[in-house]
Amino acid sequence: MTETNGTASHAVRICTGARSRSQARRLVAAARDEATTATVHEVGPAGIGDLAPLVLVTADGETAFHAGVSEDDVRALVRALEADDLRIAEAHAVVAHDPDTATLPVPDEGPLAVGRRRVLARAGWSVPDEVGDDERFAADVVGDDPEAADERVRTTGLLGRGRGDASTDEPVVEEWDRARETMESGSDPVLVVNANEADERDRTDSLLLESDPVSVVDGALAVADLLDVADVVFYTREGDELARERLDAAVDAVCGHLSPPKRPQVVAGPDRYVAGEMTMALESLEGNDRLEARLRPPTPAQHGLYGRPTLIHTPRTLAQLRRLWLHPDDFDADDADPGTRLVTVSGDVAAPATVELSTSGSLAAVRGTVTLDGPFKMACVGGQFGGLTRSLDHPPNAPALSGADLGTHGAVELLDDSRCAVATAGTRARFAEEENCGRCVPCREGSVQLTDLLRAVYGGDYRSGTIRELARVMRTTSTCDFGQAAARPVTTAMDAFETEFRAHAEGRCPSGECEAVNRAGRRGEERETGEVSQP
């Protein structure tokens, strides 16, 4: 067998992610136990939960995708492969491709065909911590001509991506320029790769670290080289053990080829939603038990980790930068949001999915990646504090989503017709009340008032104007994104489902969800008190 980019001409790839790690690793063990001539690779997740466990069987430039594979199935697939049989009739999809390809061969149809796999090109195909002999590094491109590399980012206008990025939906070069100005005083800069995303609705960064951490590490080292940063810190979530394990190994692999001045550190922060906010990430890295948002200005680029100028980017931003330096033709400077956007699709679905969409396309494409439990009613776009909408006919770019009062953080929850818009908004308001850091009054007290106003709706008192004015104050005066976005689920629910709010004020829940919850609560009270309520 001939090896190509760390793989073999006859190979079995088993997609392994944190969500299916134990099951997938049993498949890996079974495949390796069965194999005699075929090569078995444990690769990262391809991103489509409906297909898991997903096994890719490759022979001489043709790959068969087998979904929902058992241990007995994988043993049979290995035996068949070694007899030059891909068991095509049983496959979910079959793709012919260049035998030397280093990226996932994408089927013409099905969930893997949705969007454009550019940043996710190697997800589900490459071994996460391996670097090929012919690997191209963005850090080399930047090192060869830093001025041209900087100008490319500047003219393209690449925007930061994700909740924990210091340049979220803003040109990354603006924060870079602030850091450069601060560095003129002699301060040593730091690059923090903020991968602490505790919102389970948004698993885009963890997918990148589980599937292609080499690209993220390369992107980080390229930025560090461009801005003369010696200290690079990868800040992860405690619960993302697999991502951290693969990231650690990828750092070693990439450093073996690039030899940075210092090996980047990989550290873990708490599994708390607020810990991913960029300034609270700095508080966590400094060892503070009480995490509170910092006032801005100054921005982290001016006064960050231990007072040093600090650049903060998410893995998905760094992966976009790497793509820009290695494949500049993929980016159009005339786009309002150049590049692609990663989106995790969850909610009332059989299994979540993470896809990559063109920023000029439509969010509606995500419907083709998941199986919805019931008839579609609404979506929450943007994560925990995203906006509720009846329609997904929105381009997945930052200006369009912001203009529609939807979130840009990379999460779309699809909710079926059993869901109540008022209850959905109320759950998020209560989360804001319970989880805010307590630093600023608009968020701390505003979230309490918001929850109380929503409770009053159930009592027949729906004060639409009061709720909207409170939301405006929270949005315009809160210190950080938490408070600024906390009321968005409520106001967008009111915009899209005004009749449901009025129905609740009249004592009715059109979806029936609230009645079901109330009945369950009354039964619980009856069991505790021994009293039986009247029908």
C-alpha positions in Angstrom: 0.0 0.0 0.0 1.2 3.5 -0.7 0.7 6.2 1.9 -0.7 9.6 0.8 -0.9 12.6 3.1 -0.8 10.2 6.1 -3.5 7.9 4.6 -3.5 4.7 2.6 -5.0 3.8 -0.8 -7.2 1.2 1.0 -8.3 2.9 4.2 -11.2 3.0 6.7 -11.9 6.3 8.4 -14.1 6.3 11.5 -15.4 9.7 12.4 -15.0 10.3 16.2 -16.3 13.2 18.1 -17.1 14.0 21.7 -20.8 13.2 21.3 -20.1 9.7 20.1 -16.6 9.1 21.4 -17.1 5.8 23.3 -19.1 4.2 20.6 -16.9 5.3 17.8 -13.7 4.2 19.6 -15.3 0.7 19.9 -15.7 0.8 16.2 -12.0 1.8 15.8 -10.9 -1.0 18.0 -13.1 -3.5 16.1 -11.8 -2.3 12.7 -8.2 -2.5 13.7 -8.7 -5.9 15.2 -10.2 -7.1 11.9 -7.7 -5.3 9.5 -4.7 -7.1 8.1 -3.8 -5.0 5.0 -6.2 -2.0 5.2 -5.3 1.1 7.2 -7.7 2.2 9.9 -7.8 5.9 10.9 -9.6 7.6 13.7 -10.6 11.0 12.3 -12.7 13.8 13.6 -16.5 14.3 13.1 -17.7 15.3 9.7 -20.4 17.4 11.4 -23.7 15.6 10.5 -25.2 13.9 13.6 -27.8 12.1 11.6 -25.1 10.0 9.9 -23.2 9.0 13.1 -21.4 6.7 13.6 -20.1 7.5 10.1 -17.5 5.2 8.5 -15.7 6.1 5.2 -14.3 3.2 3.2 -11.8 4.2 0.5 -10.2 2.2 -2.3 -8.2 3.6 -5.2 -9.9 6.9 -5.6 -13.4 6.0 -4.5 -15.0 6.4 -1.1 -18.2 4.9 0.3 -20.0 6.6 3.1 -21.6 4.2 5.6 -23.9 5.7 8.2 -25.2 4.3 11.5 -22.5 1.6 11.6 -22.3 -1.1 14.3 -19.3 -3.0 15.4 -20.4 -6.0 13.3 -20.9 -3.7 10.4 -17.4 -2.2 10.6 -15.8 -5.7 10.8 -17.7 -6.7 7.7 -16.7 -3.4 5.9 -13.0 -4.1 6.7 -13.2 -7.6 5.3 -15.0 -6.4 2.2 -12.5 -3.7 1.6 -9.6 -6.1 1.8 -11.4 -8.0 -0.9 -11.7 -4.7 -3.0 -15.4 -4.4 -2.2 -16.8 -1.1 -0.9 -20.2 -2.5 -0.4 -21.6 0.3 -2.5 -25.2 -1.0 -2.5 -25.4 -0.5 1.3 -23.6 2.9 1.3 -25.2 6.3 2.2 -23.2 7.8 -0.7 -20.3 7.0 -2.9 -17.8 9.6 -4.3 -15.1 9.2 -6.9 -12.1 11.5 -6.2 -8.4 12.1 -6.7 -6.6 9.3 -4.8 -4.2 11.9 -3.4 -6.9 14.2 -2.0 -6.3 15.7 1.5 -9.9 16.9 1.9 -13.3 15.2 2.3 -14.8 14.0 -1.0 -18.2 15.6 -0.8 -21.3 13.7 -2.1 -23.5 15.5 -4.7 -26.6 15.1 -2.5 -27.5 14.7 1.1 -26.6 16.6 4.3 -22.8 16.6 3.6 -23.5 18.4 0.3 -25.1 21.4 2.1 -23.1 24.6 1.9 -19.4 24.9 1.1 -16.8 22.9 2.9 -13.8 25.2 3.0 -12.8 25.7 6.6 -14.4 22.2 7.2 -12.7 20.7 4.2 -10.7 18.2 6.2 -13.3 17.5 8.9 -14.1 13.8 8.8 -11.2 13.0 6.6 -7.8 14.0 8.0 -6.3 12.5 11.2 -6.6 15.5 13.6 -3.1 15.6 15.0 -1.1 14.6 11.8 0.8 16.9 9.6 1.5 15.7 6.0 4.9 16.0 4.5 3.5 18.3 1.8 1.4 20.4 4.3 1.1 24.1 3.4 1.3 26.4 6.3 -0.2 29.9 6.5 2.6 30.8 8.9 5.1 30.3 6.1 3.0 32.5 3.8 3.0 35.2 6.4 6.6 34.8 7.3 7.7 35.1 3.6 5.9 38.4 3.1 4.2 39.9 6.2 3.3 43.2 4.6 1.4 41.4 1.8 -0.3 39.1 4.3 -1.4 42.0 6.4 -2.7 43.9 3.3 -4.7 40.9 2.2 -6.6 40.8 5.4 -7.0 44.6 5.4 -8.4 44.8 1.8 -10.6 41.7 2.2 -12.2 43.1 5.3 -12.5 39.8 7.1 -14.8 40.0 10.2 -14.3 38.3 13.5 -16.6 35.3 14.2 -18.2 34.0 17.3 -19.3 35.2 20.7 -15.8 35.2 22.3 -13.9 37.1 19.6 -12.6 40.6 20.3 -13.6 41.5 16.7 -17.0 39.9 16.5 -18.6 41.1 13.3 -16.0 43.8 13.0 -12.8 43.9 10.8 -10.1 42.0 12.6 -7.4 44.5 11.6 -9.0 47.2 13.7 -8.1 45.4 16.9 -4.7 44.5 15.4 -4.0 48.2 14.9 -4.9 49.0 18.5 -2.5 46.3 19.7 0.3 47.6 17.5 -0.2 51.1 18.9 0.0 49.7 22.4 3.1 47.6 21.6 5.0 50.8 20.7 5.3 51.5 24.4 7.3 48.3 24.8 4.5 46.0 26.1 4.7 42.3 25.1 1.6 41.2 23.4 -0.4 38.0 23.9 -2.7 36.0 21.6 -5.6 34.2 23.3 -7.5 31.7 21.2 -10.9 31.7 22.9 -12.4 28.2 22.4 -14.5 28.3 25.6 -18.0 28.1 24.3 -20.4 26.7 26.9 -23.5 27.1 24.8 -24.3 23.6 23.6 -26.2 25.2 20.7 -23.0 26.4 19.2 -20.4 23.6 18.7 -18.6 25.1 15.7 -15.3 25.8 17.5 -15.3 22.4 19.3 -15.9 20.7 15.9 -12.9 22.5 14.4 -10.7 21.5 17.3 -11.9 17.9 17.2 -11.6 17.5 13.4 -8.9 19.9 12.2 -6.9 21.4 15.1 -3.9 21.7 12.8 -5.6 24.4 10.8 -6.5 26.4 14.0 -2.9 26.1 15.4 -1.4 27.1 12.1 -3.8 30.1 11.9 -2.9 31.2 15.4 0.9 30.9 14.8 0.5 32.9 11.5 -1.3 35.7 13.3 1.4 35.6 16.1 4.1 35.8 13.5 2.5 38.7 11.7 2.1 40.7 15.0 5.3 39.7 16.7 3.5 37.8 19.4 5.5 35.2 21.4 2.9 34.1 23.9 -0.1 32.1 22.5 -2.7 30.6 24.8 -5.5 28.3 23.8 -8.3 28.8 26.2 -10.8 25.8 26.2 -13.8 24.6 28.1 -13.2 22.0 30.9 -15.8 19.8 29.4 -14.2 19.7 25.9 -11.7 17.0 26.8 -11.4 15.4 23.4 -11.0 18.8 21.7 -8.3 19.7 24.2 -6.5 16.3 23.8 -6.4 16.7 20.0 -5.4 20.3 20.2 -2.5 19.5 22.5 -1.3 16.8 20.0 -1.8 19.2 17.1 0.3 21.9 18.8 3.2 19.4 19.1 2.8 18.3 15.5 2.7 21.9 14.1 5.5 23.2 16.3 7.7 20.3 15.0 7.4 21.9 11.5 7.2 25.6 12.3 9.4 26.0 15.4 7.7 29.1 17.0 9.6 31.0 19.7 7.5 29.5 22.4 5.2 26.5 22.4 1.6 27.6 22.7 -0.2 26.8 26.0 -3.4 24.8 26.1 -5.5 25.6 29.2 -9.0 25.0 30.4 -11.6 27.4 31.9 -14.9 26.8 33.7 -18.0 25.3 32.0 -20.0 28.5 32.4 -21.6 30.6 29.7 -20.1 33.8 30.9 -16.6 32.4 30.8 -16.6 32.6 27.0 -17.2 36.4 27.0 -13.8 37.8 25.9 -13.0 39.9 29.0 -14.3 37.3 31.4 -12.0 34.9 29.6 -9.2 37.1 30.6 -10.4 37.1 34.2 -10.5 33.3 34.2 -7.0 33.1 32.7 -5.7 35.4 35.5 -7.1 32.9 38.0 -10.1 35.0 39.3 -12.9 32.9 40.8 -15.4 35.6 40.4 -15.8 36.4 36.7 -17.0 39.9 35.9 -17.0 41.7 32.6 -14.4 44.4 32.2 -15.3 47.9 31.1 -14.4 48.9 27.6 -12.6 51.0 26.5 -9.8 50.1 26.9 -10.2 47.1 24.7 -8.1 43.9 25.3 -5.7 45.0 22.6 -4.9 48.0 24.8 -5.1 46.4 28.2 -5.7 42.7 28.3 -4.2 39.7 30.1 -2.2 41.0 33.1 -2.3 44.4 31.5 -0.6 43.3 28.3 -2.0 44.1 24.8 -4.0 41.0 24.0 -5.5 39.7 20.8 -8.5 37.5 21.3 -9.8 35.3 18.4 -12.0 32.3 18.2 -10.9 29.1 16.4 -13.3 29.8 13.6 -11.8 33.3 13.0 -8.3 31.9 12.9 -9.4 29.1 10.5 -10.9 31.8 8.2 -7.6 33.8 8.3 -5.7 30.6 7.4 -8.0 30.0 4.5 -7.6 33.6 3.4 -3.8 33.3 3.3 -3.7 29.9 1.6 -6.7 30.3 -0.7 -7.3 34.0 -1.3 -9.5 33.4 -4.3 -12.2 32.0 -2.0 -12.8 35.5 -0.6 -14.4 38.5 -2.3 -13.6 41.9 -0.8 -16.9 43.2 -2.3 -18.9 40.9 0.0 -20.4 42.5 3.1 -19.0 39.5 5.1 -16.2 37.8 3.1 -15.7 34.1 3.6 -18.1 31.5 5.0 -19.9 31.1 8.3 -20.0 27.9 10.4 -23.4 27.1 11.8 -24.5 24.5 14.4 -28.1 23.3 13.9 -29.9 21.9 16.9 -33.2 22.1 18.7 -36.1 19.7 18.1 -34.1 17.5 15.8 -33.0 13.9 15.8 -29.3 14.9 16.0 -27.4 18.2 15.7 -25.3 19.1 12.7 -22.5 21.7 12.0 -22.3 23.0 8.5 -20.5 25.7 6.6 -22.5 28.2 4.6 -21.7 30.8 2.0 -22.5 34.3 3.4 -24.4 35.1 0.3 -26.6 32.0 0.6 -29.6 31.3 2.9 -29.9 30.0 6.4 -32.8 27.9 5.1 -30.2 25.4 3.7 -29.6 24.1 7.2 -33.0 22.3 7.1 -31.4 19.8 4.8 -28.8 18.7 7.4 -31.1 17.5 10.2 -34.4 15.6 10.8 -37.0 17.8 12.6 -39.1 16.0 15.2 -42.3 17.7 14.2 -43.7 20.5 11.9 -41.4 23.6 11.9 -42.8 26.5 13.9 -39.8 28.9 14.6 -36.1 29.1 14.9 -33.8 30.8 17.3 -30.9 32.2 15.4 -27.8 33.1 17.3 -27.5 30.8 20.3 -28.7 31.4 23.9 -29.7 35.0 23.3 -30.5 34.7 19.6 -33.5 36.1 17.9 -36.8 34.1 17.3 -38.1 34.1 13.8 -40.7 32.3 11.7 -38.5 32.3 8.6 -35.0 31.1 7.8 -34.9 33.1 4.6 -32.0 35.2 5.7 -28.4 35.3 4.3 -26.0 34.0 7.0 -23.8 37.1 7.0 -23.4 39.5 9.9 -25.0 42.6 8.4 -28.1 40.7 7.3 -28.6 38.8 10.5 -28.0 41.9 12.7 -30.4 43.9 10.5 -33.1 41.2 11.1 -32.3 41.4 14.9 -31.0 37.8 14.8 -27.7 36.6 16.4 -24.5 36.0 14.4 -22.8 33.6 16.9 -23.2 30.5 14.7 -26.2 28.6 16.1 -29.7 27.9 14.7 -32.3 26.1 16.8 -35.2 24.6 14.9 -38.2 24.4 17.1 -41.4 22.5 16.2 -45.0 23.3 16.7 -45.1 21.9 20.3 -43.1 24.9 21.4 -44.5 28.0 23.0 -42.9 31.3 21.9 -43.6 32.9 25.3 -42.2 30.0 27.3 -39.1 29.9 25.0 -38.4 33.6 25.6 -39.1 33.3 29.3 -36.6 30.4 29.7 -33.9 32.6 28.3 -34.8 35.6 30.3 -34.6 33.4 33.5 -31.2 32.2 32.3 -30.0 35.8 32.0 -31.3 36.5 35.5 -29.5 33.5 37.0 -26.2 33.5 35.0 -25.3 37.1 34.6 -22.0 38.2 36.2 -23.6 40.9 38.3 -21.1 43.6 37.2 -23.5 46.2 35.7 -26.9 47.3 36.8 -28.7 47.3 33.4 -28.0 43.5 33.1 -28.2 42.5 36.7 -31.4 44.3 37.6 -32.8 44.4 34.0 -32.8 40.7 33.7 -34.8 40.4 37.0 -37.3 42.9 35.8 -37.6 41.2 32.4 -38.4 37.9 34.0 -41.0 39.5 36.2 -42.6 41.2 33.3 -42.9 37.9 31.5 -44.4 36.2 34.5 -46.9 39.0 34.7 -48.1 38.0 31.2 -49.4 34.7 32.6 -51.3 36.7 35.2 -53.1 38.7 32.5 -50.8 41.8 32.5 -49.0 42.1 29.2 -47.1 45.4 29.1 -45.6 45.4 25.6 -44.2 49.0 25.8 -42.6 48.5 29.2 -40.9 45.3 28.0 -39.5 47.0 24.9 -38.2 50.0 26.7 -36.5 47.8 29.3 -34.9 45.8 26.4 -33.7 49.0 24.8 -32.0 50.2 28.0 -30.4 46.8 28.5 -29.2 46.7 24.9 -27.7 50.2 24.9 -26.2 50.5 28.4 -25.0 47.0 29.5 -21.3 46.5 29.8 -20.9 43.3 27.7 -22.7 41.3 25.0 -24.5 39.2 27.7 -26.6 42.1 28.8 -26.8 43.7 25.4 -28.4 40.6 23.9 -30.2 39.1 26.9 -33.6 40.6 25.9 -33.4 39.8 22.2 -35.3 36.5 22.5 -38.1 38.3 24.2 -38.5 41.2 21.8 -38.1 39.1 18.7 -40.7 36.6 20.1 -43.1 39.6 20.6 -42.4 40.7 17.0 -43.1 37.3 15.5 -45.7 35.9 17.9 -47.6 38.9 19.3 -50.9 37.0 19.3 -49.4 34.3 21.5 -48.4 36.9 24.1 -52.0 38.3 24.1 -53.4 34.8 24.3 -51.3 34.0 27.4 -52.6 37.2 29.0 -56.1 35.8 28.4 -55.1 32.5 30.0 -54.5 30.4 26.9 -51.4 28.8 25.4 -52.0 28.2 21.7 -49.3 25.5 21.5 -50.4 23.7 24.7 -46.8 23.7 26.1 -47.6 25.9 29.1 -50.8 24.0 30.0 -48.8 20.7 30.0 -46.1 22.3 32.2 -48.7 23.7 34.6 -50.5 20.4 34.8 -47.2 18.6 35.6 -46.4 21.2 38.2 -49.9 20.8 39.9 -49.5 17.0 40.0 -46.2 17.4 41.7 -47.7 19.8 44.3 -50.5 17.4 44.9 -48.1 14.5 45.5 -46.2 16.7 48.0 -49.3 18.0 49.9 -51.7 15.1 49.5 -54.3 17.5 48.1 -56.0 17.0 44.8 -56.9 20.0 42.7 -60.3 20.4 41.1 -60.4 19.9 37.3 
